Each structure stands twice: as structure tokens, then as C-alpha cells.
């Protein structure tokens, strides 16, 4: 028989000692299995999903841990449609430690997931006294394929980070239950506050603590024929008030941040009843995927469910809830686990729709713990009564389940290898996924596969006519193919549908600048800039238009702003050098060209322009060196050859003269 009981209250102690060889053995098994499942993360790259806003294109994060970054983290209200300063600081720490290499960022996510797994095991072991059942819950948490998205997606750091503080808060609460000291309660508040600063989905923690007070802690009891709340029980509820206040404040802040960031725009169009239908159907879909975790995708498009589907799902959930509550005395862990699952899902059910997804794997990271508890915590007496052969069969079935989940989770982690793999898989397992077609088109565009990109952008528009993001991206791909007129038509159509669409304004302005329509281009780029003030490309494009208009001082200012946002924008260094040369500021021009070459050593243009400036000031030997380097990189670059021949005629040497 496994050591344990119905909970600490039945044992005369709130905690079960944990530093035993068996506990260490289970911990080592959990560690080894989790690392094995997530081994692909060591070789995965960044996904383009939000990583630009969160890391690679975010100047505050790219700078690492700085005083300015610390201030920005706490004042970036509404950026990326959220307010989670602790998450920003964790990304800054990653950059400080690992730079922009994906491996370190991925492994930090894995480290947090491992920590969450081990802490969850120790927490359940301390609460219930059960060793192997606590280990099974932690194991399912560690390897379930639905949890891969939270771990493999670097921009979803907020999930694993906030859960770390969630479990830490639960551990602090157990200490407080053991001895109700003010300092221990403050520790609960502190851990909860830190979790909310990482991700506001943790607002349900006070409710979860009440569930734990019922089972396994036994602080809330059912007495008599009807449930009643004793004086002690009332105190247990009232002590949660400061936690509920924190939850309320976080909920208001999150609502305002998401409203400001535009993440709630869809909720204003789908309607109340559609949102309620999705809120009823989503938990059923999570349950199905928990039992049958195949066909998992990075994005599930929002669907217009039929009324009977929503009603059927609501009846199913209500019936299951009634069943577990009816059996509350005999199987309290069923009630606790089921209400944990439903309660912690509430913030992400889409009652207030945020974004266009109908559900997301990452939303199940904490809620599924309740389902795992229901699976693992069967009554000890029931198991003791089983014949040996049935015990062995149950053990074999459990091992088969674990093995299958490990294989599926390992494969799911591998899909995050790169964007093309990730989005191609999502299209293979979902239908009419217009948004993923757009994502995949962008991935193909970045890989230089323009035809494949165009096919996917057009597919997105067939599935969702008027999808302005796909129109804009299709314009970019057509422009890259030299089909500028077709690209301009796509930009104009997007702007007809959404006149303030800043990306389309920016791209249309850039295309018109290439066509020599400078005045219209300058106007469009100027209108886009206030809406894209943190975008380096927007400043760069506007600066190019200003340079063409002869407004050199303003052009230099915006090239500098672009470089402040993205110091690795080689073209901005190069064009700033051109402006400085036109202004007669030769040394500054040379410095800008040198900066361009540090970022992009194979830039023929930077070498050639350096040669022009050096030749102008009489430093012909250095100029010749840059011309020769330009020809080494591109032997067909005739302007450099012509300049070299001109220098040779003046000095009496040959074009290859050292």
C-alpha cells in the first residue's frame, strides 16, 4: 500500500516530510523524463509569433537588463496588449545572459517547466501524503502534449513564469496553514503579486485556495445533511479578501491594457451569445484534447458555433458538475479537481473575447492539473481491494499512457523547430485556418520562397475576404517580385477597408517612393509614423523619403531614431552615411559606413560609399582597398571597377595595384 491518506487533516499534521529516498527518486524520474521529452528545444529557433514584439525587435529587451528597461517594463501599459512587467524583465535577463541566440531562451523556458513540475510534486506530496499519486500528477503535467506550447514558445514565457509563482504561492499558503503567522500570509501575497506581474491569468488563485481548504487541507468541511459554513469556515473565507482585492485590481488593469492594445476588438463584433457559446464549448474541447491529444495546433480559428452545440456543451458541463458535487463526501478530490479545472479556465474562456482564437493549448497549463488530480487520486481502499493481476494491469496501462504521451509531446515540441514546420503542421490538422495561412505565407517570404508565400496569402484571403493583414503581406510579396503596381493595388484595398492601417500606409508609401511619387509617399509615411513610433523600419522609410525631398537634417534625425530602435539595421547606417556625406560631414559619414560594415561586412554598397568619401578627401589608397573589397564580394559590380581604373590612371598603376 502506498503511504498516504485523505489529507493532512487526517494525519494530525499539515505536512508530510519530503526528504526521503523515494521522494528523491521520483524527483529524478520527473527531471529525466521532462528533459527527454523536451530535448528538441535545444535545437529549435525562435517562432515569429510575437517574438519580434517580445524580444528580437523590442529595443528595451534587446538592451538586456538596464535601469531604463526596468522603468519601461513597469510603464509599458498596453504594449503587446498586456501589462506583465516581470515577464519583460525575464526576457531582458535572457538577453543579458544569452544574447539573441534562441537556445538559451528555449532552455530557460524548459528550466522553469522543470521547476514547476518538481514543485508541484513536492506540494501535492506535502498536502496529501501520497507519493506515487503526487508523482503521477506531476508527470502528466510535465509531459502532456497540451503543455508543449507553453514551454516551446519563447514568447509564452509568461505561462511558465507565472505558474512558478502560482505554485510557490500555494506552498507559502501551506506554511501559513501550518502556523497562521502574518509573515507567512505576506509571503502568500508576495508570491501571488509576482505571479500576477508575470501573467494576469492567475487571478483565480484565491478561489483555488478555497478548493484546497476543502480538499485536501480539510479547513472547510461539510456537516449534516446540508452544507453549512462554520465560524471557522467563515474565517477561512474572509482571510482571502486581500487576495481577492489583488485579483480584482489585476483584472481591471488587464482589461484596460488589452483594450488599449486592441486585443479586444473582435469581442466587440462577435456578440454576447456567440462568446457565451464558445465559453461553453471550449472546456469540452480541452477535455477531449486532454484525453486524445492529437491534432494540436498553434492556432484554432474562432468558429461561429450553432446554438445547439453551445446548449449541449453547457448541459454536459452542468451534468458533470452536478455529478462531482453529488459525490463530494465520497470522492472529494473529484470535486476539487473538476472545479479547479473549470475555475482556472474562466479568465480564458472567451466570455470577453480577446484575440481571434477560439481556444489555445497554452490556456490549459494550470487548469489541467485539476483533471490530473481526478485521475491520480483514487481512494486507497479501492486499490487495496484489487487483485494483484488487476493492479499489474493498471500499472501496465499507466506506463503505456505515459509512454504514449511522451512520444506525442516530443513530436509536438519538434514542430516548433521553425515557422514553416510549425504552421504547416497547424494547417495539416485544422480546417479553414485563414490566420495560419497568413503566418505560413510570412514564413515562406522570410525564407525567400515568394511563390509559396503568395499562394498562402491568397488562400488566407479566399477563406477570409477583407483580411487586411493578408492583403498587406500579399502586397509585400508582390513588391518583392517586382510587381509594384499589383502590390500598390493590394495596399490601397487594405487602406480602403481600414484607412488607419499603419502598416499598409507605410508599405504603400515605400512603394510609391520607388516609383518616384515622392510627395504622396512622404504624406503616407508621415501619417503612418505616429502609429508606428516604436518601429525602426517606419523611421527608416520616412527618413528615406525626407532625404529624397532634400530635408537632410530631418532625414538624419529619423535614421538615428531607427538605429536607436534597431542598432543592427545596416541600411539605416548606410543611408545615414549618405546623408552625412551630402551635408559635408565626412568623418561622420565614414563612421556610419564603418558601422554598416560591422553589422553587415559583405555590404558592397557600404564599401563602395566608403571608397567614394575616402577618394574625395584624397585617401586614395584606403579608397582602393574598399573598391577591391566590393569587387571581391561581387566581381560584377562595375562602379567599383570604374573607380579603381580611374585611380589607376591618376597614379599610373593598374587596377589591381596594391
C-alpha positions in Angstrom: 0.0 0.0 0.0 1.2 3.5 -0.8 1.9 5.8 2.1 -0.7 8.4 2.4 -4.3 9.2 3.4 -7.1 11.5 2.7 -5.1 14.6 3.5 -3.0 16.2 6.2 -6.0 16.9 8.4 -6.5 13.1 8.8 -2.9 12.6 9.9 -2.6 15.2 12.7 -0.1 17.3 10.7 -0.4 19.7 7.8 2.8 18.5 6.1 4.4 15.2 5.2 8.2 15.1 5.4 9.6 15.1 1.9 13.4 14.5 2.1 13.2 10.7 1.7 15.0 8.5 -0.8 11.6 7.7 -2.5 10.9 11.4 -3.0 14.3 12.0 -4.4 13.9 9.0 -6.7 10.6 10.3 -8.1 12.1 13.8 -8.5 14.9 12.4 -10.5 12.5 10.4 -12.7 10.5 13.6 -13.3 13.6 15.5 -14.2 14.9 12.9 -16.6 11.6 12.3 -18.4 10.8 16.1 -18.8 14.3 16.8 -20.2 14.0 13.8 -22.6 10.6 14.9 -23.9 11.7 18.5 -24.5 15.1 17.7 -26.0 14.1 19.3 -29.4 14.1 22.7 -27.7 17.9 22.8 -27.6 17.8 23.0 -31.5 14.6 25.0 -32.1 14.8 28.5 -33.3 12.5 31.4 -32.5 8.9 31.4 -33.7 7.9 34.6 -35.4 4.7 34.6 -33.3 5.2 37.7 -31.0 8.9 37.1 -30.6 9.6 40.3 -32.6 7.5 42.4 -30.2 8.7 40.5 -27.2 12.4 40.1 -27.9 14.1 40.5 -31.3 12.6 43.8 -32.4 12.0 45.2 -28.9 14.8 47.7 -28.2 14.1 47.7 -24.4 14.5 43.9 -24.2 17.4 43.7 -26.7 19.4 46.0 -24.4 19.3 43.4 -21.6 18.8 44.4 -18.0 19.2 48.2 -17.8 17.7 50.9 -15.5 15.8 52.3 -18.5 14.4 48.8 -19.3 13.3 48.3 -15.7 11.3 51.6 -15.9 9.8 50.6 -19.3 8.8 47.1 -18.0 6.5 48.7 -15.4 5.3 51.6 -17.6 4.6 49.6 -20.8 0.9 49.5 -20.2 -0.9 48.1 -23.2 2.2 47.1 -25.2 1.6 43.7 -26.8 -2.0 44.2 -25.3 -0.8 43.3 -21.8 0.8 44.5 -18.7 3.3 41.9 -17.3 6.5 43.7 -16.2 8.0 40.6 -14.6 7.8 38.8 -17.9 9.6 41.6 -19.6 12.3 41.5 -17.0 12.8 37.8 -17.5 13.2 38.3 -21.3 15.8 41.0 -20.6 17.7 38.7 -18.3 17.7 36.1 -21.1 19.2 38.6 -23.5 21.7 39.7 -20.8 22.8 36.0 -20.4 22.4 34.5 -23.9 22.1 37.4 -26.3 19.7 36.7 -29.1 20.6 33.1 -29.6 17.4 31.0 -29.3 18.9 28.1 -27.5 19.3 29.9 -24.2 15.8 31.4 -24.3 14.3 28.0 -25.1 16.2 26.2 -22.3 15.2 28.9 -19.8 11.6 28.1 -20.6 12.4 24.4 -20.1 14.2 25.1 -16.8 11.0 26.9 -15.5 8.8 24.0 -16.6 11.1 21.5 -14.8 11.0 23.7 -11.7 7.2 23.8 -11.9 7.0 20.0 -12.3 9.2 19.3 -9.2 7.5 22.0 -7.1 4.0 20.6 -8.0 5.1 17.1 -7.0 6.5 18.3 -3.6 3.5 20.4 -3.0 1.0 17.5 -3.6 3.1 15.1 -1.6 3.1 17.6 1.3 -0.6 18.2 1.1 -1.9 14.6 0.7 0.8 12.3 1.9 0.6 10.2 -1.3 3.9 9.7 -3.0 3.3 7.9 -6.3 -0.1 9.6 -7.0 1.5 13.0 -6.5 4.3 11.9 -8.8 1.8 10.8 -11.4 0.0 14.2 -11.4 3.4 15.9 -11.8 4.4 13.5 -14.5 1.2 14.2 -16.5 1.8 17.9 -16.0 5.3 17.5 -17.3 4.7 15.5 -20.4 1.2 16.2 -21.6 1.2 17.4 -25.3 -1.2 20.3 -24.5 1.5 21.8 -22.3 4.1 21.9 -25.1 3.0 25.3 -26.4 3.6 27.0 -23.0 7.2 25.6 -22.9 8.3 25.6 -26.5 7.0 29.1 -27.4 9.6 31.5 -26.0 7.1 34.4 -26.2 4.8 32.4 -23.9 7.4 32.7 -21.1 4.6 34.3 -19.0 2.9 30.9 -18.7 5.8 29.0 -17.2 7.0 32.0 -15.1 3.6 32.9 -13.7 2.9 29.2 -12.8 6.2 29.1 -10.9 4.9 31.8 -8.6 1.4 30.2 -8.6 2.9 27.0 -7.1 5.2 29.0 -4.8 2.1 30.9 -3.5 0.4 27.5 -2.8 3.5 26.3 -0.9 3.6 29.5 1.1 -0.1 29.0 1.8 0.5 25.6 3.2 3.1 27.0 5.5 0.6 29.6 6.6 -2.0 26.9 7.3 0.5 25.1 9.5 1.1 28.2 11.5 -1.0 31.3 10.9 1.6 34.0 11.2 1.4 37.4 9.5 4.8 36.9 7.8 3.7 33.7 6.2 0.5 35.3 4.9 2.6 38.2 3.5 4.7 35.6 1.7 1.5 34.3 0.0 0.5 37.8 -1.0 4.0 38.5 -2.4 4.2 35.3 -4.4 0.7 35.9 -5.8 1.6 39.5 -6.7 4.7 38.4 -8.5 2.7 35.8 -10.4 0.2 38.4 -11.5 3.0 40.6 -12.7 4.1 37.7 -14.9 0.6 36.8 -16.3 -2.8 38.0 -15.0 -4.5 34.7 -15.7 -3.5 33.8 -12.1 -6.5 35.9 -10.8 -8.3 32.7 -9.9 -5.7 31.7 -7.2 -7.9 32.8 -4.2 -10.7 30.6 -5.5 -8.2 27.7 -5.8 -7.0 28.2 -2.3 -10.6 27.7 -1.1 -10.8 24.5 -3.0 -7.6 23.3 -1.3 -9.1 24.4 2.0 -11.9 21.9 1.3 -9.6 19.1 0.0 -7.0 18.0 1.0 -6.5 20.5 3.8 -9.9 20.0 5.5 -10.3 23.6 6.7 -13.7 23.8 5.1 -16.0 20.9 6.0 -19.5 19.7 5.0 -21.5 18.8 8.1 -25.0 17.5 8.4 -27.4 16.9 5.6 -26.7 20.3 4.0 -23.5 22.2 3.5 -23.0 24.8 6.2 -20.3 27.3 6.9 -19.0 27.2 10.5 -17.4 30.2 12.2 -14.0 28.7 11.4 -15.1 28.3 7.8 -16.2 31.9 7.6 -12.8 33.0 8.8 -11.1 30.8 6.2 -13.1 32.6 3.5 -12.6 36.1 5.0 -8.8 35.7 5.1 -8.8 35.5 1.3 -10.2 39.1 1.0 -6.7 40.7 0.4 -6.1 38.1 -2.3 -9.4 38.8 -4.0 -8.6 42.5 -3.9 -5.3 41.8 -5.7 -7.2 39.7 -8.3 -9.7 42.5 -8.8 -7.0 45.1 -9.4 -5.2 42.9 -11.8 -8.4 42.1 -13.7 -9.1 45.8 -14.2 -5.5 46.5 -15.2 -5.6 43.6 -17.7 -8.9 44.7 -19.2 -7.6 48.3 -19.8 -4.3 47.1 -21.2 -6.0 44.7 -23.6 -8.5 47.3 -24.6 -5.7 49.8 -25.2 -3.7 47.3 -27.2 -6.6 46.4 -29.4 -6.8 42.8 -28.4 -10.5 43.0 -27.6 -11.6 44.4 -30.9 -13.1 41.0 -32.0 -15.2 40.8 -28.9 -17.0 43.9 -30.0 -18.1 42.2 -33.2 -18.9 38.6 -32.4 -21.7 39.3 -29.9 -22.5 38.2 -26.4 -24.3 34.9 -27.2 -21.5 33.8 -29.6 -19.0 34.5 -26.9 -21.0 32.5 -24.4 -21.4 29.6 -26.8 -17.6 29.4 -27.3 -17.2 29.7 -23.5 -19.3 26.6 -23.0 -17.8 24.6 -25.9 -14.1 25.3 -25.1 -13.9 23.3 -21.8 -15.4 20.3 -23.6 -12.8 20.7 -26.3 -10.0 20.9 -23.7 -11.3 17.8 -22.1 -11.3 16.0 -25.4 -7.8 17.0 -26.3 -6.6 16.1 -22.8 -7.9 12.5 -23.4 -7.0 12.4 -27.1 -4.1 14.9 -27.7 -3.8 14.6 -31.4 -4.2 17.3 -34.0 -2.8 20.0 -31.7 -2.2 23.4 -33.4 -0.6 26.7 -32.6 -3.9 28.4 -33.6 -7.5 27.4 -33.6 -9.6 29.9 -35.5 -12.7 31.3 -33.9 -15.8 29.5 -35.1 -19.4 30.5 -35.2 -20.9 27.6 -33.3 -24.5 26.5 -33.8 -26.9 27.2 -30.9 -27.5 23.5 -30.1 -23.7 22.9 -29.8 -23.4 25.6 -27.2 -26.5 24.3 -25.3 -25.3 20.7 -25.5 -21.9 21.7 -24.1 -23.5 23.7 -21.3 -25.7 20.8 -20.4 -22.8 18.4 -20.4 -20.7 20.6 -18.2 -23.6 21.2 -15.8 -24.4 17.5 -15.6 -20.7 16.6 -14.8 -20.5 19.4 -12.2 -23.7 18.1 -10.5 -22.3 14.6 -10.5 -19.0 15.5 -8.9 -20.7 17.7 -6.3 -23.2 15.0 -5.5 -20.3 12.7 -4.7 -18.4 15.3 -2.7 -18.4 13.3 0.5 -17.2 10.1 -1.0 -14.8 11.5 -3.6 -13.8 15.0 -2.6 -10.8 15.0 -4.9 -13.1 14.7 -7.9 -15.0 17.8 -6.8 -11.8 19.8 -6.1 -10.1 18.7 -9.4 -13.2 19.4 -11.5 -13.8 22.8 -10.0 -10.1 23.6 -10.3 -10.3 22.8 -14.0 -13.4 24.9 -14.7 -12.5 27.8 -12.3 -9.0 28.4 -13.6 -10.2 28.3 -17.2 -12.7 31.1 -16.6 -10.3 34.0 -17.5 -9.6 32.5 -20.9 -12.9 31.0 -21.9 -13.7 33.9 -24.2 -16.7 35.3 -22.3 -14.9 38.6 -23.0 -13.3 37.7 -26.3 -9.6 38.6 -26.6 -8.0 37.9 -29.9 -9.4 35.7 -32.7 -8.6 32.3 -31.4 -11.4 30.0 -30.1 -9.1 28.3 -27.6 -5.3 27.7 -27.1 -3.2 24.9 -25.8 -1.3 27.2 -23.5 -4.5 28.1 -21.7 -4.6 24.6 -20.3 -1.3 24.8 -18.5 -2.7 25.3 -15.0 -6.3 24.1 -15.4 -5.3 20.5 -16.4 -3.7 20.0 -13.0 -7.3 19.6 -11.7 -8.0 16.8 -14.3 -4.7 15.1 -13.4 -5.7 15.1 -9.7 -9.0 13.5 -10.6 -7.2 10.8 -12.5 -4.5 10.0 -9.9 -6.1 10.3 -6.5 -8.3 7.2 -6.4 -9.3 6.0 -2.9 -6.6 3.9 -1.3 -9.0 1.3 -0.1 -10.3 0.7 -3.6 -6.8 0.0 -4.9 -6.0 -2.2 -1.9 -9.1 -4.3 -2.7 -7.9 -5.1 -6.2 -6.4 -8.4 -7.1 -2.7 -8.5 -7.9 -3.4 -9.2 -11.6 -5.6 -6.1 -11.9 -3.0 -4.0 -10.1 -0.4 -5.1 -12.6 -2.8 -4.4 -15.5 -3.4 -0.9 -14.1 0.3 -0.3 -13.7 1.0 -1.5 -17.3 -1.8 0.7 -18.6 -0.4 3.7 -16.8 3.1 3.1 -18.2 1.6 2.7 -21.7 -0.3 6.0 -21.2 2.9 7.8 -20.0 4.9 6.4 -22.9 2.3 7.5 -25.5 2.2 11.0 -24.1 5.9 11.2 -24.1 6.1 10.3 -27.8 3.4 12.8 -28.7 4.8 15.6 -26.6 8.3 15.0 -28.1 6.9 15.2 -31.6 4.9 18.3 -30.7 8.0 20.1 -29.3 9.7 19.2 -32.6 7.1 21.1 -34.6 8.4 24.3 -33.0 11.7 23.8 -34.9 10.9 26.7 -37.3 7.9 28.7 -38.6 7.4 26.7 -41.8 7.3 23.4 -39.8 5.0 24.8 -37.1 2.5 26.4 -39.4 2.5 23.6 -42.0 1.6 21.2 -39.2 -1.2 23.5 -38.0 -2.7 23.6 -41.5 -2.5 19.8 -41.7 -4.6 19.3 -38.6 -7.1 22.2 -38.8 -9.6 23.4 -41.4 -10.2 26.8 -43.0 -7.3 28.2 -40.9 -7.0 31.6 -42.6 -4.7 33.1 -40.0 -2.2 30.3 -40.2 -2.2 30.6 -44.0 -1.1 34.2 -43.4 1.5 33.1 -40.8 2.9 30.4 -43.2 3.0 32.9 -46.1 5.1 35.2 -43.9 7.4 32.3 -43.1 7.9 31.5 -46.7 8.5 35.2 -47.5 11.3 35.3 -45.0 12.8 32.2 -46.5 12.8 33.8 -49.9 10.1 31.4 -51.3 7.9 34.1 -52.8 5.6 32.0 -54.9 4.7 29.8 -51.8 4.2 33.0 -49.8 1.8 34.4 -52.4 -0.2 31.2 -52.6 -0.7 31.2 -48.8 -1.6 34.9 -48.7 -4.2 34.3 -51.4 -5.5 31.3 -49.6 -6.0 33.4 -46.5 -8.0 35.9 -48.5 -10.2 33.3 -50.0 -11.0 31.9 -46.6 -11.5 35.4 -45.1 -12.2 38.1 -47.7 -11.2 41.5 -46.5 -8.4 40.2 -44.2 -6.3 43.3 -44.3 -3.1 41.7 -42.8 -3.0 39.2 -45.6 -3.6 42.0 -48.2 -0.7 43.9 -46.8 1.5 40.8 -46.8 0.5 39.9 -50.3 1.5 43.4 -51.4 4.9 43.0 -49.8 5.5 39.7 -51.6 4.3 41.1 -54.9 6.5 44.1 -54.5 9.5 41.8 -53.8 8.7 40.1 -57.2 8.9 43.5 -58.9 5.1 43.6 -59.4 4.9 47.1 -57.9 1.6 48.1 -59.4 -0.1 44.9 -58.1 1.4 45.5 -54.7 0.1 49.1 -54.6 -3.4 47.8 -55.5 -3.3 45.5 -52.5 -2.1 48.2 -50.2 -4.8 50.6 -51.4 -7.5 48.0 -51.0 -6.4 47.4 -47.4 -6.5 51.1 -46.7 -9.9 51.4 -48.3 -11.2 48.8 -45.7 -9.1 50.3 -42.9 -7.9 53.9 -43.5 -5.8 54.0 -40.4 -3.9 50.7 -41.1 -0.4 52.0 -40.4 1.5 49.1 -42.0 -0.3 49.4 -45.3 0.3 53.2 -45.2 4.0 52.6 -44.6 4.3 50.0 -47.3 2.3 52.0 -49.8 4.4 55.0 -49.1 7.6 53.0 -49.7 6.3 51.5 -53.0 5.3 55.0 -54.2 8.7 56.3 -53.3 10.3 53.6 -55.5 8.0 54.8 -58.3 9.2 58.4 -57.9 5.9 59.7 -56.5 7.7 61.4 -53.7 5.1 63.8 -52.4 2.3 61.2 -51.9 4.8 58.8 -50.4 6.0 61.4 -47.9 2.5 62.1 -46.8 1.6 58.4 -46.3 4.8 57.7 -44.4 4.3 60.8 -42.2 0.7 59.6 -41.3 1.9 56.1 -40.5 4.8 57.2 -38.3 2.8 58.3 -35.2 1.1 54.9 -35.1 4.4 53.1 -35.5 6.7 55.2 -33.4 8.4 52.2 -31.9 9.1 50.6 -35.3 12.6 51.1 -36.7 11.5 50.4 -40.3 8.9 53.1 -40.1 11.5 55.7 -39.1 13.9 54.3 -41.8 11.3 54.6 -44.6 10.3 58.1 -43.6 13.9 59.1 -43.4 14.5 57.9 -47.0 11.5 60.0 -48.2 12.9 63.0 -46.3 16.3 62.5 -47.9 14.7 62.4 -51.4 12.9 65.6 -50.6 16.2 67.3 -49.6 15.2 67.6 -45.9 18.6 66.3 -44.8 18.6 67.3 -41.2 15.2 65.7 -40.6 16.3 62.6 -42.5 19.4 62.2 -40.4 17.2 62.5 -37.2 14.9 59.7 -38.3 17.8 57.5 -39.4 19.2 58.0 -35.9 15.9 57.2 -34.3 15.6 54.0 -36.4 19.1 53.0 -35.2 18.1 53.7 -31.6 15.3 51.2 -32.0 17.4 48.7 -34.0 21.2 49.2 -33.9 21.7 46.3 -36.3 19.8 48.0 -39.2 22.7 48.1 -41.6 20.7 50.0 -44.3 20.0 52.8 -41.8 23.7 53.1 -41.0 24.5 53.2 -44.7 21.9 55.8 -45.7 22.8 58.0 -42.7 26.3 57.9 -44.1 24.9 59.1 -47.4 23.1 62.0 -45.7 26.2 63.0 -43.7 28.2 62.9 -47.0 25.7 65.2 -48.6 25.9 67.5 -45.6 29.7 67.6 -46.0 30.2 65.9 -42.6 32.8 63.5 -43.9 34.1 61.9 -40.7 30.5 61.2 -39.6 29.8 59.7 -42.9 32.8 57.4 -42.7 31.7 56.4 -39.1 28.3 55.5 -40.4 29.7 53.4 -43.2 32.0 51.6 -40.8 29.0 50.9 -38.5 27.2 49.4 -41.5 30.1 47.2 -42.2 30.3 46.0 -38.6 26.7 44.9 -38.9 27.0 43.6 -42.5 30.6 43.0 -43.5 29.6 41.9 -47.0 27.8 45.1 -47.9 29.0 46.1 -51.3 27.3 49.5 -51.0 29.0 50.3 -47.7 32.4 49.5 -49.2 31.7 51.5 -52.3 30.4 54.5 -50.5 33.4 54.4 -48.1 35.6 54.4 -51.1 33.8 57.4 -52.6 34.2 59.5 -49.5 37.9 58.5 -48.9 38.7 59.2 -52.6 37.0 62.6 -52.2 39.4 63.6 -49.3 42.5 62.3 -51.1 42.9 59.0 -49.2 43.1 57.0 -52.4 44.9 54.0 -51.0 42.2 53.4 -48.5 39.5 54.1 -51.1 41.1 51.5 -53.4 41.0 48.9 -50.7 37.3 49.4 -50.3 36.7 49.2 -54.0 38.7 46.0 -54.3 36.8 44.5 -51.3 33.5 45.4 -53.1 34.7 43.6 -56.2 35.8 40.6 -54.2 32.3 40.3 -52.8 30.6 41.0 -56.1 33.0 40.7 -59.1 30.2 42.1 -61.4 29.9 45.4 -59.5 31.1 47.7 -62.3 31.0 51.0 -60.4 33.8 49.9 -58.1 35.9 48.7 -61.1 35.4 52.0 -62.9 36.5 53.9 -59.7 39.6 51.7 -59.4 40.5 52.2 -63.0 40.2 56.0 -62.5 42.5 55.9 -59.5 45.0 53.8 -61.5 45.1 56.3 -64.3 45.7 59.2 -61.9 48.5 57.3 -60.1 50.0 55.5 -63.1 49.3 52.0 -61.7 47.0 49.2 -62.8 43.5 48.4 -61.5 44.9 45.6 -59.2 47.8 47.7 -57.9 48.3 47.1 -54.2 
